[in-house]
Each structure stands twice: as structure tokens, then as C-alpha cells.
Amino acid sequence: MTTHPDTLGVVLAGGLARRMGGGDKGLSLIEGRTILERLVERLGRQCAGVILNANGDPERFASFGLPVVPDSVPGFAGPLAGVLAGLDWAAAHRPDLGWIATAAADTPFLPQDFVARLHAARSAAGSPLASAASGGRTHPVNGLWPVALRDDLRRALVQEGERKVGRWTARHGAATAEWSGSPDPFFNVNAPEDLEEARRLAAGRAQ
């Protein structure tokens, strides 16, 4: 039973995946399932709905049966553009939801208490935003965002050219929710060697 506000899950799959040689990192297989399948399932259990933020042909994600929302800011403006796309979609299609939780599409081990702990951290700190952290590192792309800040984010992206997630969140105040354990719940697949490591971790064969 959740004790936090209903929240829209947004999978950020809009990157160029240069270190993976292009393509969609989230469609890579781990134990017979794509990273996206694993992620959507985990996020879906915690949210009032899930959408994908992705650019290009949306048909490649048709099997998920989810709304595919492209960036509204041109030129691959980075993760903040994906966050804005999620906020705008929530405002237009789910006005009953005041929050979105974003997760990078290359994080196969997203924790089951991701959304609840972000809300708890935000509430305890009295901050409008919250970011995940693990292993001594903050992961601002994996975070909680209020729909009420979407106009401010749009100004930062379009008028100021802001591209740094952490720099924008610092303006408003972002609480941090810390996770530990193995595998790192925010392990991300950026390169082919990361994919092989993720497969070993998933199989319980990490060295």
C-alpha cells in the first residue's frame, strides 16, 4: 500500500547510445528479457502509469503498448529534455498526477522501492525534487520531479541553454535518497562491457 502521491513513471530512452555503437541500449537482452522490459515492469508496479521518452521511430517500442513521447526541445538536448517531455505529457494527459519519476532506460536493476523512497526523501527535506544515489554517487537522471516546475524547466532549456541536470535541480533544492547493496541498483549499461557485467550480475555470477 503506497503512502505517497500517485506518480507517473517516465523511462528516459532518448539518448544516442554512442558508446554502445548507437541503437537503443534498453533493447539489449539480459537473461532473455530486454532491459526495458525489466525496467518497465519494476517501475509499473510503483507508478500510476508509465510512458517512454524516446526520439525517432516509435514503432520500435510498439510491443510495450505504452505512450512514446519524443523530446519537444530539438537537437538532442539531453536528459532534461526528456524530463520536460514527461512533465508536459503528465500535464496534458494525466492532470490528476502532480509528480513524475524518471529512470534511465539502461538501468536493469532499478529498486522496487524507488518511487516511495524518493517521495520520502523529498518530504523529509521539504524539497520539491529528489534524486537517487548509490555507491557515493548521485544519479540525478533517476529522480522525482513536480509537474509544477515544468515551465521553469522549459525556460532553462530553451532560453538559457541549460543542459546539466544537477545544476538545474540545485536551483530548486533536491533531496537525496541513498541505496546500497549489490548489484548497485543504479548500475547502468553504457558500453558493451557494461552489458556483459550486467548479465553476470543478473545471473549471480559477479566476481
BABA-259302 format. One record per residue: chain; residue number from 1; z, x, y of N, C-alpha, C in turn. Coordinates in steps of 0.02 Angstrom, whole numbers, padded with zeros to 5 digits, m for minus. Layout:
 cadena num   n_up n_east n_north  ca_up ca_east ca_north   c_up c_east c_north
      A NUM      Z      X       Y      Z       X        Y      Z      X       Y
...
REM end
This chain:
 cadena num   n_up n_east n_north  ca_up ca_east ca_north   c_up c_east c_north
      A   1  00000  00042  m00059  00000   00000    00000  00000  00044   00062
      A   2 m00049  00035   00107 m00054   00076    00166 m00008  00050   00221
      A   3  00018  00097   00261  00060   00079    00317  00029  00103   00382
      A   4 m00033  00125   00380 m00068   00148    00439 m00124  00100   00458
      A   5 m00151  00104   00518 m00205   00059    00538 m00267  00067   00493
      A   6 m00301  00012   00481 m00364   00016    00444 m00412  00064   00480
      A   7 m00447  00103   00441 m00485   00159    00467 m00554  00162   00433
      A   8 m00605  00179   00472 m00672   00189    00444 m00679  00261   00422
      A   9 m00703  00272   00361 m00718   00339    00337 m00789  00359   00356
      A  10 m00796  00419   00382 m00862   00444    00402 m00873  00512   00369
      A  11 m00923  00516   00325 m00941   00579    00294 m00993  00614   00338
      A  12 m00976  00674   00360 m01020   00711    00405 m01068  00754   00363
      A  13 m01129  00730   00357 m01180   00764    00317 m01240  00783   00359
      A  14 m01229  00793   00424 m01285   00805    00469 m01303  00877   00480
      A  15 m01269  00925   00447 m01283   00996    00458 m01348  01019   00429
      A  16 m01367  01081   00447 m01431   01108    00424 m01425  01148   00359
      A  17 m01364  01163   00338 m01353   01199    00274 m01394  01262   00268
      A  18 m01395  01302   00321 m01436   01363    00321 m01415  01411   00266
      A  19 m01349  01419   00255 m01326   01468    00206 m01339  01444   00134
      A  20 m01355  01380   00126 m01373   01355    00060 m01448  01352   00052
      A  21 m01485  01379   00101 m01558   01378    00098 m01588  01313   00119
      A  22 m01550  01274   00159 m01574   01208    00181 m01556  01154   00130
      A  23 m01577  01093   00143 m01561   01038    00098 m01493  01010   00112
      A  24 m01469  00967   00067 m01405   00933    00076 m01353  00963   00029
      A  25 m01304  00996   00057 m01251   01026    00016 m01216  00972  m00025
      A  26 m01208  00913   00005 m01171   00860   m00029 m01204  00834  m00092
      A  27 m01268  00850  m00102 m01303   00827   m00162 m01300  00879  m00219
      A  28 m01264  00934  m00207 m01253   00983   m00260 m01207  00954  m00313
      A  29 m01217  00974  m00375 m01179   00946   m00431 m01118  00988  m00448
      A  30 m01063  00954  m00461 m01003   00984   m00489 m00980  00939  m00546
      A  31 m00980  00967  m00606 m00961   00929   m00666 m01001  00864  m00672
      A  32 m01066  00869  m00659 m01110   00812   m00669 m01112  00760  m00614
      A  33 m01073  00771  m00561 m01072   00724   m00505 m01085  00763  m00441
      A  34 m01119  00731  m00394 m01130   00764   m00330 m01065  00769  m00291
      A  35 m01063  00818  m00246 m01005   00824   m00202 m00995  00760  m00163
      A  36 m01050  00731  m00141 m01046   00669   m00102 m01016  00612  m00143
      A  37 m01035  00607  m00206 m01006   00555   m00249 m00930  00563  m00252
      A  38 m00908  00624  m00263 m00836   00637   m00268 m00801  00620  m00202
      A  39 m00833  00640  m00147 m00803   00631   m00081 m00802  00557  m00061
      A  40 m00857  00522  m00071 m00860   00451   m00053 m00809  00411  m00093
      A  41 m00801  00428  m00156 m00752   00393   m00197 m00681  00404  m00170
      A  42 m00665  00466  m00154 m00597   00481   m00130 m00584  00450  m00062
      A  43 m00633  00454  m00017 m00625   00427    00050 m00624  00350   00047
      A  44 m00665  00322   00003 m00670   00250   m00002 m00605  00217  m00022
      A  45 m00565  00251  m00062 m00501   00224   m00083 m00451  00220  m00026
      A  46 m00464  00258   00027 m00416   00264    00081 m00436  00227   00145
      A  47 m00498  00202   00146 m00526   00175    00208 m00550  00103   00200
      A  48 m00560  00071   00256 m00584   00002    00257 m00660 m00001   00251
      A  49 m00693  00055   00244 m00765   00060    00237 m00785  00133   00246
      A  50 m00844  00150   00222 m00869   00219    00227 m00942  00218   00250
      A  51 m00959  00263   00296 m01029   00273    00316 m01046  00347   00310
      A  52 m01110  00361   00306 m01134   00430    00305 m01167  00446   00371
      A  53 m01147  00501   00401 m01184   00527    00459 m01232  00581   00434
      A  54 m01297  00567   00440 m01348   00613    00416 m01411  00604   00457
      A  55 m01447  00659   00466 m01510   00657    00502 m01568  00663   00451
      A  56 m01628  00646   00473 m01685   00648    00428 m01692  00582   00390
      A  57 m01730  00585   00336 m01746   00525    00297 m01684  00498   00263
      A  58 m01661  00438   00281 m01601   00410    00250 m01610  00390   00177
      A  59 m01672  00385   00154 m01685   00362    00086 m01655  00409   00034
      A  60 m01645  00472   00052 m01617   00518    00002 m01545  00501  m00016
      A  61 m01515  00458   00023 m01446   00436    00009 m01444  00363  m00013
      A  62 m01502  00334  m00029 m01505   00262   m00045 m01460  00243  m00103
      A  63 m01451  00288  m00151 m01412   00270   m00210 m01338  00257  m00194
      A  64 m01315  00279  m00136 m01245   00268   m00119 m01232  00198  m00092
      A  65 m01285  00165  m00068 m01277   00097   m00042 m01234  00093   00020
      A  66 m01234  00147   00060 m01193   00149    00120 m01237  00154   00182
      A  67 m01212  00130   00240 m01249   00141    00302 m01258  00216   00314
      A  68 m01318  00236   00334 m01333   00306    00351 m01348  00307   00426
      A  69 m01306  00342   00463 m01308   00341    00536 m01327  00410   00562
      A  70 m01383  00417   00597 m01402   00483    00623 m01365  00498   00688
      A  71 m01368  00561   00708 m01341   00581    00773 m01379  00544   00828
      A  72 m01343  00524   00881 m01377   00495    00939 m01392  00548   00992
      A  73 m01360  00606   00986 m01374   00662    01031 m01426  00706   00997
      A  74 m01482  00720   01029 m01536   00758    00996 m01520  00832   00989
      A  75 m01560  00865   00947 m01557   00938    00942 m01503  00966   00897
      A  76 m01479  00928   00848 m01428   00952    00802 m01369  00982   00841
      A  77 m01335  00939   00877 m01281   00960    00922 m01216  00976   00887
      A  78 m01216  00976   00821 m01156   00997    00784 m01111  00939   00764
      A  79 m01053  00955   00735 m01009   00903    00708 m00986  00851   00758
      A  80 m00977  00871   00821 m00955   00821    00871 m01006  00765   00879
      A  81 m01070  00781   00871 m01121   00728    00874 m01113  00680   00816
      A  82 m01095  00705   00758 m01082   00662    00701 m01021  00618   00712
      A  83 m00969  00647   00741 m00909   00608    00758 m00927  00552   00806
      A  84 m00966  00568   00857 m00987   00517    00905 m01027  00462   00872
      A  85 m01072  00480   00826 m01111   00430    00790 m01066  00383   00751
      A  86 m01014  00410   00721 m00967   00369    00684 m00926  00323   00729
      A  87 m00905  00350   00786 m00867   00309    00834 m00910  00252   00862
      A  88 m00973  00268   00878 m01017   00216    00905 m01032  00163   00852
      A  89 m01041  00184   00790 m01054   00135    00736 m00994  00089   00727
      A  90 m00935  00118   00728 m00874   00078    00720 m00869  00027   00777
      A  91 m00882  00048   00838 m00877   00003    00896 m00927 m00054   00890
      A  92 m00987 m00040   00865 m01040  m00090    00861 m01033 m00136   00800
      A  93 m01012 m00108   00744 m01014  m00146    00681 m00946 m00164   00652
      A  94 m00895 m00126   00671 m00827  m00141    00647 m00778 m00138   00705
      A  95 m00785 m00184   00753 m00741  m00182    00812 m00668 m00195   00795
      A  96 m00655 m00217   00733 m00586  m00227    00711 m00552 m00161   00694
      A  97 m00590 m00107   00690 m00561  m00042    00672 m00557  00002   00733
      A  98 m00498  00029   00745 m00488   00071    00804 m00490  00146   00790
      A  99 m00501  00164   00725 m00499   00234    00706 m00554  00250   00657
      A 100 m00577  00313   00659 m00619   00339    00606 m00586  00403   00580
      A 101 m00596  00417   00516 m00576   00480    00485 m00638  00514   00460
      A 102 m00649  00575   00482 m00710   00612    00463 m00693  00665   00411
      A 103 m00741  00674   00365 m00734   00725    00314 m00802  00760   00306
      A 104 m00801  00825   00304 m00862   00863    00295 m00891  00849   00226
      A 105 m00957  00843   00223 m00991   00824    00161 m00988  00878   00107
      A 106 m00962  00937   00124 m00961   00992    00075 m00889  01006   00051
      A 107 m00845  00956   00055 m00775   00965    00033 m00762  00924  m00029
      A 108 m00771  00952  m00089 m00765   00913   m00150 m00695  00896  m00171
      A 109 m00644  00926  m00141 m00575   00916   m00163 m00533  00880  m00111
      A 110 m00564  00837  m00071 m00528   00801   m00018 m00465  00768  m00047
      A 111 m00407  00775  m00014 m00346   00747   m00043 m00344  00671  m00041
      A 112 m00307  00644  m00089 m00302   00571   m00096 m00260  00540  m00040
      A 113 m00219  00581  m00006 m00178   00555    00049 m00203  00578   00117
      A 114 m00267  00595   00120 m00298   00622    00181 m00286  00577   00242
      A 115 m00305  00515   00238 m00302   00470    00296 m00230  00454   00314
      A 116 m00189  00441   00263 m00119   00423    00276 m00082  00479   00311
      A 117 m00093  00541   00290 m00056   00597    00320 m00082  00613   00389
      A 118 m00146  00604   00401 m00172   00614    00469 m00140  00563   00517
      A 119 m00137  00501   00496 m00106   00450    00538 m00032  00465   00549
      A 120  00002  00487   00497  00073   00503    00504  00084  00560   00554
      A 121  00041  00611   00549  00047   00668    00595  00034  00647   00667
      A 122 m00018  00606   00676 m00035   00582    00743  00022  00541   00772
      A 123  00048  00496   00732  00102   00452    00755  00164  00492   00773
      A 124  00183  00540   00730  00243   00579    00742  00237  00621   00805
      A 125  00177  00646   00819  00167   00690    00877  00152  00651   00941
      A 126  00137  00587   00934  00117   00548    00992  00050  00570   01020
      A 127  00006  00595   00976 m00060   00620    00996 m00114  00570   00977
      A 128 m00170  00569   01013 m00223   00523    00996 m00267  00548   00938
      A 129 m00263  00613   00922 m00306   00643    00872 m00264  00680   00820
      A 130 m00293  00692   00762 m00260   00732    00711 m00312  00771   00672
      A 131 m00294  00832   00653 m00338   00875    00614 m00302  00899   00552
      A 132 m00341  00911   00500 m00313   00937    00437 m00306  01013   00442
      A 133 m00259  01040   00403 m00250   01112    00399 m00229  01131   00329
      A 134 m00247  01191   00308 m00226   01217    00243 m00236  01292   00243
      A 135 m00196  01327   00205 m00204   01399    00199 m00202  01436   00265
      A 136 m00163  01410   00313 m00157   01443    00378 m00216  01431   00424
      A 137 m00261  01386   00406 m00320   01372    00447 m00323  01297   00463
      A 138 m00344  01283   00524 m00357   01213    00543 m00429  01196   00528
      A 139 m00440  01134   00506 m00507   01110    00489 m00523  01050   00533
      A 140 m00540  01061   00596 m00546   01005    00644 m00601  00956   00628
      A 141 m00651  00975   00587 m00703   00927    00568 m00674  00874   00522
      A 142 m00621  00891   00485 m00587   00844    00442 m00529  00815   00482
      A 143 m00540  00759   00514 m00489   00735    00560 m00492  00661   00574
      A 144 m00448  00641   00618 m00439   00571    00637 m00455  00563   00711
      A 145 m00495  00511   00728 m00521   00502    00795 m00515  00429   00817
      A 146 m00489  00416   00878 m00487   00348    00902 m00553  00327   00933
      A 147 m00574  00267   00918 m00637   00241    00946 m00633  00239   01023
      A 148 m00572  00233   01050 m00563   00228    01122 m00586  00291   01159
      A 149 m00594  00347   01124 m00615   00409    01158 m00690  00421   01153
      A 150 m00728  00373   01129 m00799   00387    01118 m00838  00400   01182
      A 151 m00822  00366   01237 m00857   00378    01299 m00842  00447   01327
      A 152 m00780  00469   01320 m00762   00536    01341 m00800  00589   01300
      A 153 m00804  00577   01235 m00840   00624    01192 m00914  00625   01210
      A 154 m00943  00568   01225 m01014   00567    01244 m01026  00607   01308
      A 155 m00981  00599   01356 m00988   00639    01418 m00984  00713   01403
      A 156 m00937  00732   01361 m00929   00803    01345 m00992  00831   01311
      A 157 m01021  00793   01266 m01080   00816    01230 m01142  00817   01274
      A 158 m01154  00763   01309 m01217   00754    01345 m01217  00788   01414
      A 159 m01163  00779   01451 m01161   00806    01519 m01134  00878   01523
      A 160 m01087  00894   01479 m01056   00960    01482 m01084  01009   01430
      A 161 m01120  00982   01381 m01146   01026    01329 m01092  01053   01282
      A 162 m01037  01019   01277 m00983   01042    01233 m01004  01038   01160
      A 163 m00990  01091   01123 m01008   01092    01051 m00949  01111   01007
      A 164 m00895  01137   01036 m00838   01160    00997 m00789  01103   00984
      A 165 m00779  01088   00920 m00735   01032    00902 m00665  01044   00927
      A 166 m00637  01103   00911 m00569   01118    00930 m00557  01118   01005
      A 167 m00606  01139   01043 m00598   01141    01115 m00595  01071   01145
      A 168 m00635  01025   01117 m00633   00956    01142 m00568  00921   01121
      A 169 m00548  00930   01059 m00486   00897    01036 m00426  00922   01075
      A 170 m00427  00986   01095 m00371   01015    01132 m00361  00981   01200
      A 171 m00414  00954   01227 m00408   00919    01292 m00361  00859   01288
      A 172 m00363  00826   01230 m00327   00763    01223 m00262  00770   01183
      A 173 m00257  00823   01145 m00199   00833    01102 m00212  00812   01031
      A 174 m00209  00859   00986 m00222   00844    00916 m00164  00868   00873
      A 175 m00134  00822   00837 m00082   00839    00789 m00114  00873   00729
      A 176 m00074  00909   00690 m00099   00943    00631 m00061  00918   00569
      A 177 m00098  00901   00519 m00069   00883    00453 m00085  00940   00405
      A 178 m00034  00969   00375 m00042   01028    00334 m00040  01010   00260
      A 179 m00088  01038   00222 m00089   01030    00149 m00084  01099   00117
      A 180 m00059  01099   00055 m00057   01161    00017 m00081  01145  m00054
      A 181 m00078  01194  m00097 m00098   01183   m00167 m00163  01216  m00184
      A 182 m00178  01214  m00249 m00240   01243   m00275 m00274  01192  m00321
      A 183 m00339  01182  m00312 m00382   01214   m00262 m00366  01189  m00192
      A 184 m00383  01230  m00143 m00375   01210   m00074 m00410  01143  m00064
      A 185 m00374  01092  m00039 m00405   01026   m00033 m00463  01024   00017
      A 186 m00469  01077   00058 m00524   01079    00107 m00571  01137   00094
      A 187 m00570  01161   00031 m00620   01210    00010 m00689  01181   00024
      A 188 m00732  01220   00059 m00798   01193    00075 m00853  01237   00047
      A 189 m00906  01205   00028 m00963   01237   m00005 m01015  01254   00048
      A 190 m01013  01316   00072 m01059   01338    00124 m01117  01379   00097
      A 191 m01106  01411   00040 m01155   01458    00013 m01159  01449  m00063
      A 192 m01212  01474  m00095 m01218   01466   m00168 m01158  01492  m00207
      A 193 m01128  01547  m00184 m01069   01573   m00219 m01009  01526  m00213
      A 194 m01005  01489  m00157 m00952   01439   m00149 m00961  01382  m00199
      A 195 m01023  01363  m00211 m01036   01310   m00259 m01013  01331  m00329
      A 196 m01028  01393  m00347 m01006   01417   m00413 m00930  01419  m00418
      A 197 m00897  01439  m00363 m00824   01440   m00363 m00796  01369  m00368
      A 198 m00827  01322  m00332 m00804   01252   m00336 m00811  01226  m00407
      A 199 m00864  01244  m00442 m00872   01222   m00511 m00818  01251  m00556
      A 200 m00800  01315  m00544 m00746   01345   m00583 m00679  01311  m00569
      A 201 m00667  01297  m00505 m00605   01264   m00487 m00600  01195  m00517
      A 202 m00655  01157  m00514 m00655   01090   m00541 m00643  01089  m00616
      A 203 m00667  01141  m00649 m00658   01145   m00721 m00591  01176  m00741
      A 204 m00552  01195  m00691 m00487   01225   m00707 m00492  01295  m00732
      A 205 m00548  01329  m00714 m00559   01397   m00740 m00558  01449  m00685
      A 206 m00526  01433  m00629 m00522   01481   m00574 m00482  01543  m00595
      A 207 m00505  01600  m00576 m00471   01663   m00594 m00418  01680  m00541
REM end
